[in-house]
Amino acid sequence: MSDTAHYRFQSDQARRLARQVTDAVVREKLLEMAEEYGRYADQIEARSIEPAPAQAAAH
């Protein structure tokens, strides 16, 4: 499983758990965690599609 897939999975899991809990504080924390995992996945994806910097020419 790639890092991106891992973080997306964790985000989904946190959202599922948030729908099941009755404690509002716990639910909010799980939703915050889901958002953070989603941001991690987005950052990893963004880095993987950025063009690689040109290598310096050898002297």
PyMOL commands that place a pseudoatom at each C-alpha (Angstrom):
pseudoatom trace, name=CA, resn=MET, resi=1, chain=A, elem=C, hetatm=0, pos=[0.000, 0.000, 0.000]
pseudoatom trace, name=CA, resn=SER, resi=2, chain=A, elem=C, hetatm=0, pos=[1.403, 3.379, -0.970]
pseudoatom trace, name=CA, resn=ASP, resi=3, chain=A, elem=C, hetatm=0, pos=[1.746, 6.172, 1.568]
pseudoatom trace, name=CA, resn=THR, resi=4, chain=A, elem=C, hetatm=0, pos=[-1.060, 8.077, -0.135]
pseudoatom trace, name=CA, resn=ALA, resi=5, chain=A, elem=C, hetatm=0, pos=[-3.381, 5.075, -0.019]
pseudoatom trace, name=CA, resn=HIS, resi=6, chain=A, elem=C, hetatm=0, pos=[-2.457, 4.476, 3.619]
pseudoatom trace, name=CA, resn=TYR, resi=7, chain=A, elem=C, hetatm=0, pos=[-3.379, 8.017, 4.655]
pseudoatom trace, name=CA, resn=ARG, resi=8, chain=A, elem=C, hetatm=0, pos=[-6.594, 7.964, 2.613]
pseudoatom trace, name=CA, resn=PHE, resi=9, chain=A, elem=C, hetatm=0, pos=[-7.532, 4.673, 4.306]
pseudoatom trace, name=CA, resn=GLN, resi=10, chain=A, elem=C, hetatm=0, pos=[-6.807, 6.142, 7.750]
pseudoatom trace, name=CA, resn=SER, resi=11, chain=A, elem=C, hetatm=0, pos=[-8.896, 9.197, 6.887]
pseudoatom trace, name=CA, resn=ASP, resi=12, chain=A, elem=C, hetatm=0, pos=[-11.809, 6.987, 5.857]
pseudoatom trace, name=CA, resn=GLN, resi=13, chain=A, elem=C, hetatm=0, pos=[-11.490, 4.904, 9.015]
pseudoatom trace, name=CA, resn=ALA, resi=14, chain=A, elem=C, hetatm=0, pos=[-11.536, 7.984, 11.235]
pseudoatom trace, name=CA, resn=ARG, resi=15, chain=A, elem=C, hetatm=0, pos=[-14.663, 9.262, 9.453]
pseudoatom trace, name=CA, resn=ARG, resi=16, chain=A, elem=C, hetatm=0, pos=[-16.394, 5.900, 9.881]
pseudoatom trace, name=CA, resn=LEU, resi=17, chain=A, elem=C, hetatm=0, pos=[-15.580, 5.845, 13.579]
pseudoatom trace, name=CA, resn=ALA, resi=18, chain=A, elem=C, hetatm=0, pos=[-16.787, 9.434, 13.954]
pseudoatom trace, name=CA, resn=ARG, resi=19, chain=A, elem=C, hetatm=0, pos=[-20.188, 8.408, 12.581]
pseudoatom trace, name=CA, resn=GLN, resi=20, chain=A, elem=C, hetatm=0, pos=[-20.431, 5.644, 15.180]
pseudoatom trace, name=CA, resn=VAL, resi=21, chain=A, elem=C, hetatm=0, pos=[-19.465, 7.441, 18.388]
pseudoatom trace, name=CA, resn=THR, resi=22, chain=A, elem=C, hetatm=0, pos=[-21.949, 9.363, 20.490]
pseudoatom trace, name=CA, resn=ASP, resi=23, chain=A, elem=C, hetatm=0, pos=[-19.443, 11.545, 22.365]
pseudoatom trace, name=CA, resn=ALA, resi=24, chain=A, elem=C, hetatm=0, pos=[-19.268, 14.911, 20.585]
pseudoatom trace, name=CA, resn=VAL, resi=25, chain=A, elem=C, hetatm=0, pos=[-15.697, 15.620, 21.712]
pseudoatom trace, name=CA, resn=VAL, resi=26, chain=A, elem=C, hetatm=0, pos=[-14.446, 12.268, 20.459]
pseudoatom trace, name=CA, resn=ARG, resi=27, chain=A, elem=C, hetatm=0, pos=[-16.371, 12.687, 17.198]
pseudoatom trace, name=CA, resn=GLU, resi=28, chain=A, elem=C, hetatm=0, pos=[-14.827, 16.105, 16.607]
pseudoatom trace, name=CA, resn=LYS, resi=29, chain=A, elem=C, hetatm=0, pos=[-11.317, 14.796, 17.295]
pseudoatom trace, name=CA, resn=LEU, resi=30, chain=A, elem=C, hetatm=0, pos=[-11.833, 11.899, 14.888]
pseudoatom trace, name=CA, resn=LEU, resi=31, chain=A, elem=C, hetatm=0, pos=[-13.026, 14.304, 12.194]
pseudoatom trace, name=CA, resn=GLU, resi=32, chain=A, elem=C, hetatm=0, pos=[-9.968, 16.487, 12.798]
pseudoatom trace, name=CA, resn=MET, resi=33, chain=A, elem=C, hetatm=0, pos=[-7.766, 13.416, 12.454]
pseudoatom trace, name=CA, resn=ALA, resi=34, chain=A, elem=C, hetatm=0, pos=[-9.545, 12.478, 9.217]
pseudoatom trace, name=CA, resn=GLU, resi=35, chain=A, elem=C, hetatm=0, pos=[-8.876, 15.934, 7.802]
pseudoatom trace, name=CA, resn=GLU, resi=36, chain=A, elem=C, hetatm=0, pos=[-5.227, 15.767, 8.805]
pseudoatom trace, name=CA, resn=TYR, resi=37, chain=A, elem=C, hetatm=0, pos=[-4.765, 12.342, 7.205]
pseudoatom trace, name=CA, resn=GLY, resi=38, chain=A, elem=C, hetatm=0, pos=[-6.382, 13.729, 4.058]
pseudoatom trace, name=CA, resn=ARG, resi=39, chain=A, elem=C, hetatm=0, pos=[-3.968, 16.657, 4.032]
pseudoatom trace, name=CA, resn=TYR, resi=40, chain=A, elem=C, hetatm=0, pos=[-1.010, 14.275, 4.399]
pseudoatom trace, name=CA, resn=ALA, resi=41, chain=A, elem=C, hetatm=0, pos=[-2.242, 12.273, 1.413]
pseudoatom trace, name=CA, resn=ASP, resi=42, chain=A, elem=C, hetatm=0, pos=[-2.742, 15.455, -0.621]
pseudoatom trace, name=CA, resn=GLN, resi=43, chain=A, elem=C, hetatm=0, pos=[0.788, 16.649, 0.191]
pseudoatom trace, name=CA, resn=ILE, resi=44, chain=A, elem=C, hetatm=0, pos=[2.316, 13.319, -0.787]
pseudoatom trace, name=CA, resn=GLU, resi=45, chain=A, elem=C, hetatm=0, pos=[0.369, 13.319, -4.052]
pseudoatom trace, name=CA, resn=ALA, resi=46, chain=A, elem=C, hetatm=0, pos=[1.401, 16.890, -4.805]
pseudoatom trace, name=CA, resn=ARG, resi=47, chain=A, elem=C, hetatm=0, pos=[5.060, 16.059, -4.262]
pseudoatom trace, name=CA, resn=SER, resi=48, chain=A, elem=C, hetatm=0, pos=[4.847, 12.995, -6.477]
pseudoatom trace, name=CA, resn=ILE, resi=49, chain=A, elem=C, hetatm=0, pos=[3.492, 14.952, -9.465]
pseudoatom trace, name=CA, resn=GLU, resi=50, chain=A, elem=C, hetatm=0, pos=[5.788, 17.957, -9.176]
pseudoatom trace, name=CA, resn=PRO, resi=51, chain=A, elem=C, hetatm=0, pos=[8.471, 18.006, -11.854]
pseudoatom trace, name=CA, resn=ALA, resi=52, chain=A, elem=C, hetatm=0, pos=[11.870, 17.005, -10.538]
pseudoatom trace, name=CA, resn=PRO, resi=53, chain=A, elem=C, hetatm=0, pos=[14.318, 19.926, -10.328]
pseudoatom trace, name=CA, resn=ALA, resi=54, chain=A, elem=C, hetatm=0, pos=[16.869, 19.986, -13.127]
pseudoatom trace, name=CA, resn=GLN, resi=55, chain=A, elem=C, hetatm=0, pos=[20.171, 18.537, -12.076]
pseudoatom trace, name=CA, resn=ALA, resi=56, chain=A, elem=C, hetatm=0, pos=[23.101, 20.888, -12.079]
pseudoatom trace, name=CA, resn=ALA, resi=57, chain=A, elem=C, hetatm=0, pos=[25.412, 20.367, -15.022]
pseudoatom trace, name=CA, resn=ALA, resi=58, chain=A, elem=C, hetatm=0, pos=[28.676, 18.647, -14.150]
pseudoatom trace, name=CA, resn=HIS, resi=59, chain=A, elem=C, hetatm=0, pos=[31.726, 20.841, -14.463]
for i in range(1, 59): cmd.bond("trace and resi %d" % i, "trace and resi %d" % (i + 1))
show_as sticks, trace
zoom trace
